[in-house]
């Protein structure tokens, strides 16, 4: 009675750190174009930023102790969520290293191919060409994973231009493959309060045509209604 629980590893993430099991670490990055690698990089950075915001919302970081001096779990913290968030950050950091190595290799191969064709363009111009090449490739549209059911007038969603019936392809770093029954959307919103989030949508137009649009939504409180968005979305 009165003895602290034996939770010596409570500070560790729920899933131990180590080599990631994601597809990127299994060599599939070689099959991606430069534009796709850059998009993955942007998505990872955005998710890491949002996860850092989740930790900030709890007033902790990756090193904050989760036990009291007596060895008990701190009652003022949501330890389960903090450990899950820390675990995700560790996995993403591992994947980010793999991704940066893939991007570096891609650039080296690109410059080597220029030399093989006797291209005498200076290195600085070659770097610019590589960036332009990525930007001019046709963008592959993600499959929609959610549909906007309703939008409250003058809400952040309404101000951004979101409308009922819009189908969401991307919500920040969230897409069809990782939305986890829209839980990741809530995480993205929480971690980006007061900041612009890129939302890619598909909207039905006239004569059964569809418009592909990009909106910038800023989650915020005190807009006069409930929540940070002011809209209701449903998984597809």
ABEGO torsion letter per residue (X at the ends): XGBBBBBAAAABBABBBEBBABAAAAGAAAABBAAAAAAAAAAAAAAAAAAAAAAAAAGBBAABBABBAAGBBBAABBAAAAAAAAAAAAAAAAAAAAAAAAAAAAAAAAAAAAAAAGBABBAAAAAAAAAAAAAABBBBBBBBABBBABBBBGBAAAAAGBBBGBBBABBEABBAAAAGGGAAAAAAAAAABGBBBBBBBBBBBBGGBBBBBBBBBBBBBGAGBBEAAGBBBBBX
